[in-house]
């Protein structure tokens, strides 16, 4: 579900949050735009039920950075966008 959110397949859960396609459209067709995203594990645990069944517990997140062209090629921008939550 996280990947689909970032690509705009579903409504964004945070007011003002935009998908990568909305940012690309906002900048116009004349400008090139690049970014990367990755999934992170925020918390991982194994719970044991009363009848000794192992239950995985996982919290995940998505992090993303806009990229700019630097001396060594594409680099992460120091601030992705100040208007993005």
Secondary structure, 3 states (H helix, E strand, C coil): CHHHHHCCCCCCCCCCCCCHHHHHHHHCCCCCCEEEEEEEEEEEEEEECCCCCEEEEEEEEEEEEEEEEECCEEEECCCCCCCCC
